[in-house]
Amino acid sequence: MHRLSAGISAIVLGLAAASGAAAQALPSKATVIHAGALLDRPGQAPRGPSTLVIRAGKVESVSDGFVAPEAGAALIDLKDQFVLPGLIDMHVHIFSDDDKLRARIEGANRDIEDNMVIGIDNARRTLEAGFTTIRDLGSDIRSVTALRDGINSGLLAGPTIVPAGRAIAITAGHADGSNNLNRDLAEIARAKAENVCNGPEDCRRAVRSQIGQGAEVIKFTATGGVNSNIAGGLGRQMFDDEMKAIVDTAHMFGRKVAAHAHGTDGIVAALNAGVDSIEHGTFGTKETDALFKKTGAYFVPTMLAPQAALSQARAGSRSKATLEKAEIAGRAAMDNHRRAIASGVKIAFGTDTGVSSHGDNGKEFALMVSVGMSPAETIKSATVTAAELLDRSATLGTLEPGKDADMVAVAKSPLADVTELERPTFVMRRGVVHLAGGQRQAFPPN
């Protein structure tokens, strides 16, 4: 019996090896793209008419002019389009419902499966908006990793997802899901609140818990938040030793750390703790600008978020506590962002989409221009700089040989009018076309 088993195993292994050799012997079919203009390396000048060859989901070559495709290759004609790398949004909540009032009313009736349906739709709309990669900074870790894996395996249409899982928070802090619930619901929430920690040792546990379930980045809430249904303002909510424990534990596991921080005191403490990025940074100062440059941390301004939250709160879709904080944040954010940008702080593109509507991510570009960035700088922040912050410059951010075939096309140059990025006409992720001529393409492709 043992010999029979060994024989069968040898046959199976032999067939597998033969199949693998045959697959390697047959080169994958190429896709050739003729681009009227190509911004292959944001931060540098765009090229004129260009040809990109895509094979096996990667950029194989980039050439000047319109090169005739090889025999059997598929040709995509974008000769009247402006092509650039796929966009990266560094701050998204992919499972958040765009209808905030409905979400508040139905929240207690929804199960995790309902939220997954919402997330699948949000992911598709985000991709069709030109964002081929996102960093999800606050979702149920099992759900977001399942969505990530479904997209990466080709079962679902969506962007590449870099997940943080649930944000690490202290009791009663922003991201404590038990805030202001009735006693029965609060008890249930607290029993499941593995992301909530108090004291440095408990915060180490919370970080390890998210990493153990698949988190690729860690987020913690250094300050209060606009959309917390609890009073307490936007100031600091964690002690130095708690923040340091979170950062050191995450870095020990090779994960970068993003800190949600509005108040000046929280921004300072998080930067001193060694975070890799500050999200929101509403009440930054000249001193925090200097600290950004000293530590090398990135700033993700999320300018869409306070505007969206304020509009929703005024319409009654969010709580009174949110309205009060949104009014304060909305008044301060843009002026402080303008100063930070002028001072030379490194800016990575992020929207906090989930507060604003999924698919509207591109509206952030115009807001960034309104506070002093050039269109070219905003595009670089959503490609080259974002890829640096993700530690994925080897595969993302530019269109160069060997990198992922993630790209977007628009009708006119976004270097002249950055709002063109709100209207992509073509989207490709890892060599698969999801939008062409402004129309959704069949997925999986035929």
ABEGO torsion letter per residue (X at the ends): XAAAAAAAAAAAAAAAAAAAAAAAABBBBBBBBBBABBBABBGBBBBBBBBBBBBGGBBABBBBEBBBBBBGBBBBBAAABBBBBBBBBABBBAABBABAAAAAAAAAABBAAAAAAAAAAAAAAAAAAGBABBBBAGBBAAAAAAAAAAAAAGABBEBBBBBAEBBBBBBGBBGBAABGBBAAAAAAAAAABAABBBEAAAAAAAAAAAAAAGBABBBBBABBBAABBBBGEABBABBAAAAAAAAAAAAAAGBBBBBBBABAAAAAAAAAAGBABBBGGAABBAAAAAAAAAAGBBBBAGAAAAAAAAAAAAAGABBAAAAAAAAAAAAAAAAAAAAAAAAGBBBBBBAGBGABBBGAAAAAAAAAAAAGBBAAAAAAAABAAAAAAAGAAAABGBBBBGBBBBBBBBABBAAABAAAAABBABBBBGGBBABBGGBBBBOBBX
